[in-house]
């Protein structure tokens, strides 16, 4: 699997228009025209967004005749998911430890009241 910069991946996902394109491509491959159709932007702007998605590794496109075809690269999405899951696991372990400390404090307080 190719590795891309996590910064580039998050930059690519930062714009609502690019996220909409990723959402569309998650349903299956599409032509550039199909990606541009629901967007409230010019074909040139859609092409610029596509370049950012390609540079991040999220999307692959190729030209067949006069038509540009695009598809999502799931491997890049796995990288984002792995990064997020790592943060979630760290937060969960910290919250578990906080819960343990609060329970210990509560037990100490109960013993003190007796």
C-alpha positions in Angstrom: 0.0 0.0 0.0 1.3 3.5 -0.9 1.7 5.8 2.1 0.7 9.4 1.7 1.2 12.3 4.1 -1.6 12.4 6.7 -1.4 16.2 6.4 -2.2 16.0 2.7 -5.1 13.6 3.4 -6.7 15.9 6.0 -6.1 18.9 3.7 -7.9 17.1 0.9 -10.8 16.3 3.2 -11.0 19.8 4.7 -13.1 21.3 1.8 -16.8 20.4 1.7 -16.7 20.2 -2.1 -13.9 17.6 -2.0 -15.7 15.6 0.7 -18.8 15.6 -1.5 -16.6 14.3 -4.4 -15.2 11.5 -2.1 -18.8 10.7 -1.0 -19.9 10.4 -4.6 -16.9 8.2 -5.5 -17.6 6.0 -2.5 -20.7 4.8 -4.4 -18.5 3.9 -7.4 -16.3 5.3 -10.1 -17.5 8.4 -11.9 -16.4 10.6 -14.8 -15.3 14.2 -14.1 -18.6 15.4 -15.6 -20.6 13.2 -13.3 -18.6 14.6 -10.3 -19.1 18.2 -11.5 -22.9 17.8 -12.2 -24.2 18.3 -8.6 -21.6 20.9 -7.7 -22.2 24.6 -7.6 -18.8 25.3 -9.3 -17.1 25.4 -12.7 -15.6 22.4 -14.3 -12.2 24.1 -13.8 -12.8 24.4 -10.1 -13.8 20.7 -9.9 -10.7 19.8 -11.8 -8.6 21.7 -9.3 -10.2 19.9 -6.4 -9.7 16.6 -8.2 -5.9 17.4 -8.4 -5.8 17.9 -4.6 -7.6 14.7 -4.0 -5.2 12.9 -6.4 -2.1 14.5 -4.8 -3.3 13.2 -1.4 -3.7 9.7 -2.7 -7.5 9.6 -2.1 -8.5 9.5 -5.8 -7.1 8.1 -8.9 -8.1 9.4 -12.3 -7.2 8.4 -15.9 -8.2 9.7 -19.3 -10.0 7.4 -21.7 -10.5 9.2 -25.0 -11.8 12.7 -24.1 -13.3 11.5 -20.8 -11.6 11.6 -17.4 -12.6 8.7 -15.1 -12.2 8.9 -11.3 -12.2 6.3 -8.6 -11.6 6.3 -4.9 -8.4 4.7 -3.4 -9.5 2.9 -0.4 -6.0 2.5 0.9 -5.6 6.2 1.6 -8.9 6.1 3.5 -7.5 3.3 5.6 -4.6 5.5 6.6 -7.0 8.2 7.8 -9.1 5.6 9.6 -6.0 4.1 11.3 -4.9 7.5 12.5 -8.3 8.3 13.9 -8.7 4.9 15.6 -5.3 5.4 17.2 -6.4 8.7 18.7 -9.7 7.1 19.9 -7.9 4.2 21.6 -5.6 6.7 23.4 -8.6 8.8 24.5 -10.5 5.7 25.7 -7.6 4.5 27.8 -7.3 7.9 29.4 -11.0 8.0 30.1 -10.8 4.5 31.6 -8.0 5.6 33.9 -9.9 8.7 34.9 -12.9 6.5 35.7 -10.7 4.3 37.9 -9.3 7.3 39.7 -12.8 8.6 40.4 -13.9 5.2 41.7 -10.9 5.1 44.0 -11.6 8.6 45.3 -15.2 7.7 45.9 -14.2 4.5 47.8 -11.8 6.6 49.9 -14.5 9.2 50.6 -17.0 6.4 51.7 -14.4 4.9 54.1 -13.7 8.3 55.6 -17.4 9.0 56.2 -17.7 5.7 58.3 
